[in-house]
Amino acid sequence: MKLAILSRNGKLYSTRRLVEAARERHHSVRVLDPLRCYLRISSDGFRIHYKGRPVAGYGVVVPRIGASITRYGTAVLRQFELMGTYTPNSSDAILKARDKLRCHQLLAAQGIGLPDTVFGDNPDDTADLLSMLGPPPHVIKLNEGTQGTGVMLTEKPSASRSVIEALRGLYANFLVQEFIAEAKGADLRCFVVGGEVVAAMRRQAAKGEFRSNLHRGGTAKPVRPTEAEAAVAVRAAAVLGLGVAGVDLIRSRRGPLVLEVNSSPGLEGIEEATGVDVAGRIIEHVVAAGSPAGPRRPAVRLALPPPGAPRAAPRLRA
């Protein structure tokens, strides 16, 4: 099959692994920088050109669209969709996941557990807004932050008010959430592919840090999530319409809570921690779903190796 990967940089680990996995399975694959794709939109059809030449004939496009190019990248992806190309993550699904407020509203509407969250705009309402959430600590998040950027922990009401005032002064969109102390700075990244959790890792924040992101110095080790945790991860991805997603969960006294759903999850951390060929699982899924027979609809299940099974590290050609 002829595959395209939308990525700004073909040398990134995740992009390279997807290319390698596709070629190992004898598929034709090309990396396209979405910012070099340009579009013709007409009632008589849709066209894409890339560096002066038409783009056509791709059965599958795998989006790796960074937050900084969300608007343009999803426009390019939508053009592929309109031209009949299959994608595991539609443009609308990516937009739902990237907007934290919208994502939380959609998940909560389906009864999926989340940290209690408040959102408001007027400074006159700040005191009552915080009273709706409860006493600190509070976690304040920029609505479109990634990899732990724009996430702050406040331990006093005065600190929460000060941070909120500062963000409003910058015209930033943000959410305020309860702090789940019992998680002790750890979360679970469940990697969902085609309705299955194919790999999972437990991330632990560095000493003195509450954010467990690997980019923030966190550490990771493989974990087998419970059936309840896996089911929540799969449901969260399905609610947003994502065939490939990194779902971040936190363990709380009231069960697993979804922190975030990532539509372009990185592969390096999860493959290194678990030894699972996640890139291969993605390619196998998109090829099967994008075949002429139509998308697969697999039963929701946990597709992890049994505890103690030997781990084969993914290969990455130089």
C-alpha positions as CSV (number, residue, x, y, z in Angstrom):
1,M,0.0,0.0,0.0
2,K,1.1,3.6,-0.6
3,L,1.3,5.5,2.7
4,A,2.0,9.1,3.5
5,I,3.1,10.4,6.9
6,L,2.4,14.1,7.7
7,S,5.4,15.3,9.7
8,R,7.5,18.4,9.8
9,N,10.7,16.5,10.3
10,G,11.5,13.1,8.8
11,K,14.4,12.7,11.2
12,L,12.3,12.6,14.4
13,Y,12.2,9.3,16.2
14,S,8.5,8.7,15.8
15,T,8.5,9.5,12.1
16,R,11.6,7.4,11.4
17,R,10.1,4.4,13.2
18,L,6.8,4.6,11.3
19,V,8.8,4.8,8.0
20,E,10.9,1.8,9.0
21,A,7.9,-0.2,10.1
22,A,6.1,0.5,6.8
23,R,9.1,-0.5,4.7
24,E,9.7,-3.7,6.7
25,R,6.1,-4.7,5.8
26,H,6.8,-3.9,2.1
27,H,4.7,-0.8,1.8
28,S,5.6,2.4,-0.1
29,V,5.9,5.3,2.3
30,R,6.7,9.0,2.0
31,V,7.1,11.8,4.6
32,L,5.3,15.0,3.7
33,D,5.8,18.3,5.5
34,P,2.3,19.6,5.9
35,L,3.5,23.2,5.6
36,R,4.8,22.4,2.1
37,C,1.4,21.0,1.0
38,Y,-0.9,23.5,-0.7
39,L,-4.5,23.0,-1.6
40,R,-7.0,23.6,-4.4
41,I,-10.5,23.6,-3.2
42,S,-13.3,23.6,-5.7
43,S,-16.8,22.3,-6.2
44,D,-15.4,20.1,-9.0
45,G,-12.9,18.4,-6.7
46,F,-9.9,18.7,-4.3
47,R,-6.2,18.7,-5.1
48,I,-3.0,18.8,-3.2
49,H,0.4,19.8,-4.5
50,Y,3.7,19.2,-2.7
51,K,6.9,21.1,-3.8
52,G,5.5,21.7,-7.2
53,R,4.0,18.2,-7.9
54,P,0.5,16.7,-7.5
55,V,-0.1,14.4,-4.5
56,A,-2.4,11.5,-5.3
57,G,-2.8,7.8,-4.9
58,Y,-2.2,7.4,-1.2
59,G,-4.4,4.8,0.5
60,V,-3.5,6.0,4.0
61,V,-2.2,9.1,5.6
62,V,-0.8,9.0,9.2
63,P,-0.8,12.4,10.8
64,R,2.0,13.6,13.1
65,I,0.8,17.1,13.5
66,G,2.5,19.2,16.2
67,A,0.6,21.7,18.3
68,S,2.3,24.7,16.7
69,I,0.8,23.9,13.3
70,T,-2.6,22.5,14.3
71,R,-4.7,24.8,12.1
72,Y,-2.8,24.4,8.9
73,G,-1.9,20.7,9.5
74,T,-5.5,19.7,10.1
75,A,-6.6,21.7,7.0
76,V,-4.1,19.6,4.9
77,L,-5.3,16.4,6.6
78,R,-9.0,17.3,5.9
79,Q,-8.1,17.8,2.2
80,F,-6.7,14.2,2.2
81,E,-9.9,13.0,3.8
82,L,-12.0,14.8,1.2
83,M,-10.0,13.1,-1.5
84,G,-10.9,9.7,-0.1
85,T,-7.7,8.9,1.8
86,Y,-8.1,6.9,5.0
87,T,-6.6,8.3,8.2
88,P,-6.7,6.8,11.7
89,N,-7.1,10.2,13.3
90,S,-9.4,12.6,11.4
91,S,-8.9,16.3,11.4
92,D,-11.9,16.8,13.6
93,A,-10.7,14.2,16.1
94,I,-7.3,15.9,16.4
95,L,-9.0,19.3,17.0
96,K,-11.2,17.8,19.7
97,A,-8.2,16.3,21.5
98,R,-6.0,19.3,21.2
99,D,-8.5,21.6,22.9
100,K,-8.4,20.5,26.5
101,L,-11.6,22.2,27.5
102,R,-13.6,20.6,24.6
103,C,-11.9,17.3,25.2
104,H,-12.9,17.3,28.9
105,Q,-16.5,18.3,28.1
106,L,-16.9,15.5,25.6
107,L,-15.3,12.9,27.9
108,A,-17.3,14.0,31.0
109,A,-20.5,13.9,28.9
110,Q,-19.9,10.1,28.4
111,G,-19.3,9.5,32.1
112,I,-15.5,9.1,31.8
113,G,-13.7,10.0,35.1
114,L,-11.7,13.2,35.1
115,P,-10.2,15.5,37.8
116,D,-12.8,18.1,38.7
117,T,-12.3,21.1,36.4
118,V,-13.4,24.7,36.3
119,F,-13.2,27.3,33.6
120,G,-14.2,31.0,33.5
121,D,-13.4,34.3,31.9
122,N,-14.4,37.3,34.0
123,P,-12.0,38.3,36.8
124,D,-14.9,39.3,39.0
125,D,-15.9,35.6,39.1
126,T,-12.5,34.2,40.2
127,A,-13.3,33.7,43.9
128,D,-16.6,31.9,43.1
129,L,-14.9,29.9,40.4
130,L,-12.3,28.5,42.8
131,S,-15.0,27.8,45.4
132,M,-16.7,25.6,42.8
133,L,-13.5,23.5,42.7
134,G,-12.6,23.4,46.3
135,P,-9.5,24.2,48.4
136,P,-6.0,24.0,47.0
137,P,-3.7,22.6,45.8
138,H,-4.9,23.5,42.3
139,V,-3.4,22.5,39.0
140,I,-3.7,25.3,36.4
141,K,-3.2,24.3,32.7
142,L,-3.0,26.3,29.5
143,N,-5.7,25.0,27.2
144,E,-3.3,24.0,24.4
145,G,-0.1,23.3,26.3
146,T,1.9,20.1,25.5
147,Q,4.6,18.0,27.1
148,G,3.9,19.6,30.5
149,T,4.4,23.1,29.4
150,G,2.0,25.6,30.8
151,V,1.0,23.4,33.8
152,M,1.4,25.0,37.2
153,L,0.7,23.8,40.8
154,T,-0.6,26.3,43.4
155,E,-0.8,25.4,47.0
156,K,-2.6,28.5,48.5
157,P,-5.8,30.3,47.4
158,S,-3.8,33.5,47.0
159,A,-1.3,31.8,44.7
160,S,-4.2,30.4,42.6
161,R,-5.7,33.9,42.3
162,S,-2.4,35.4,41.3
163,V,-1.7,32.9,38.6
164,I,-5.2,33.2,37.2
165,E,-4.9,37.0,37.2
166,A,-1.5,36.8,35.4
167,L,-2.8,34.4,32.7
168,R,-5.9,36.6,32.1
169,G,-3.6,39.5,31.7
170,L,-1.9,37.6,28.9
171,Y,-5.3,36.7,27.3
172,A,-4.4,33.0,27.8
173,N,-7.1,30.3,27.9
174,F,-6.6,27.9,30.8
175,L,-8.3,25.4,33.0
176,V,-8.1,24.9,36.8
177,Q,-8.3,21.3,38.2
178,E,-8.2,19.5,41.5
179,F,-4.8,18.1,42.5
180,I,-4.9,14.3,43.0
181,A,-2.4,13.9,45.8
182,E,-2.7,10.1,46.2
183,A,-1.2,9.7,42.7
184,K,2.2,10.8,44.2
185,G,3.4,12.4,40.9
186,A,2.8,9.3,38.8
187,D,0.5,8.6,35.8
188,L,-0.1,5.9,33.2
189,R,0.4,6.4,29.5
190,C,-1.8,3.9,27.6
191,F,-1.1,3.7,23.9
192,V,-4.3,2.9,22.1
193,V,-4.2,1.6,18.5
194,G,-7.4,0.5,16.8
195,G,-9.4,0.0,19.9
196,E,-6.7,-1.9,21.8
197,V,-4.1,-0.9,24.4
198,V,-1.0,-2.2,22.8
199,A,1.5,-0.8,25.3
200,A,1.5,1.0,28.6
201,M,4.0,2.7,30.9
202,R,4.0,4.2,34.3
203,R,5.7,7.6,34.4
204,Q,7.0,9.0,37.7
205,A,7.8,12.7,38.2
206,A,11.3,13.6,39.2
207,K,12.0,14.6,42.8
208,G,10.5,18.0,43.6
209,E,8.4,17.9,40.4
210,F,4.7,17.1,40.1
211,R,4.7,16.7,36.3
212,S,5.5,13.2,35.1
213,N,6.3,14.0,31.5
214,L,9.5,12.4,30.3
215,H,10.4,15.8,28.8
216,R,10.3,17.2,32.3
217,G,12.8,14.6,33.7
218,G,10.2,11.9,34.6
219,T,11.1,8.2,34.4
220,A,9.1,5.4,32.9
221,K,8.7,1.7,33.3
222,P,6.4,-0.8,31.7
223,V,3.1,-1.5,33.4
224,R,0.1,-3.7,32.8
225,P,-2.9,-1.6,33.4
226,T,-6.0,-3.0,35.0
227,E,-9.0,-4.0,32.9
228,A,-10.8,-0.9,34.2
229,E,-7.9,1.4,33.2
230,A,-7.6,-0.2,29.8
231,A,-11.3,0.2,29.2
232,V,-11.2,3.9,30.2
233,A,-8.3,4.5,27.8
234,V,-10.0,2.8,24.9
235,R,-13.3,4.6,25.6
236,A,-11.6,8.0,25.8
237,A,-9.9,7.5,22.4
238,A,-13.2,6.3,20.9
239,V,-15.2,9.3,22.2
240,L,-12.8,11.6,20.4
241,G,-12.7,9.5,17.3
242,L,-9.0,8.6,17.5
243,G,-7.7,5.4,16.1
244,V,-4.2,6.1,17.5
245,A,-3.9,7.9,20.8
246,G,-1.8,8.3,23.9
247,V,-4.2,8.4,26.9
248,D,-2.8,9.6,30.1
249,L,-4.5,8.3,33.3
250,I,-4.0,9.0,36.9
251,R,-4.9,6.5,39.7
252,S,-7.2,8.0,42.3
253,R,-9.4,6.8,45.2
254,R,-12.4,7.0,42.9
255,G,-10.8,5.0,40.1
256,P,-8.8,5.9,36.9
257,L,-9.1,9.5,35.8
258,V,-8.2,10.8,32.4
259,L,-5.7,13.7,32.4
260,E,-5.2,14.1,28.7
261,V,-5.7,12.4,25.3
262,N,-2.8,12.9,22.9
263,S,-3.6,12.6,19.2
264,S,0.1,12.6,18.1
265,P,1.8,10.6,20.9
266,G,5.5,10.1,20.8
267,L,6.9,6.6,20.2
268,E,10.3,6.9,21.7
269,G,9.4,6.8,25.4
270,I,6.8,4.0,25.1
271,E,8.9,1.8,22.9
272,E,12.0,2.2,25.1
273,A,10.1,1.5,28.3
274,T,8.1,-1.5,27.0
275,G,10.0,-3.0,24.2
276,V,6.8,-3.2,22.1
277,D,7.0,-2.4,18.4
278,V,4.3,0.3,18.6
279,A,5.2,1.7,15.2
280,G,4.6,-1.7,13.7
281,R,1.2,-2.0,15.4
282,I,0.2,1.4,14.0
283,I,1.2,0.5,10.5
284,E,-0.6,-2.9,10.6
285,H,-3.7,-1.2,11.9
286,V,-3.8,1.6,9.3
287,V,-3.1,-0.7,6.4
288,A,-5.9,-3.1,7.5
289,A,-8.3,-0.3,8.1
290,G,-7.4,1.5,4.9
291,S,-7.7,-1.5,2.7
292,P,-10.5,-1.8,0.1
293,A,-12.4,-4.1,2.5
294,G,-12.9,-1.1,4.8
295,P,-11.9,-0.2,8.3
296,R,-11.6,-3.0,10.9
297,R,-13.8,-2.8,14.0
298,P,-11.9,-4.8,16.5
299,A,-13.4,-5.8,19.9
300,V,-12.1,-3.7,22.7
301,R,-9.4,-5.7,24.4
302,L,-6.1,-5.4,26.2
303,A,-3.3,-6.4,23.7
304,L,-0.3,-6.5,26.0
305,P,2.3,-9.2,26.4
306,P,1.9,-11.3,29.6
307,P,4.0,-10.2,32.6
308,G,7.5,-11.5,32.4
309,A,7.4,-12.0,28.7
310,P,10.7,-11.3,26.9
311,R,10.9,-7.8,25.4
312,A,12.4,-7.2,22.0
313,A,13.6,-3.6,21.6
314,P,12.5,-2.0,18.4
315,R,15.1,-1.6,15.7
316,L,16.0,1.8,14.3
317,R,18.2,2.0,11.3
318,A,20.9,4.6,11.4
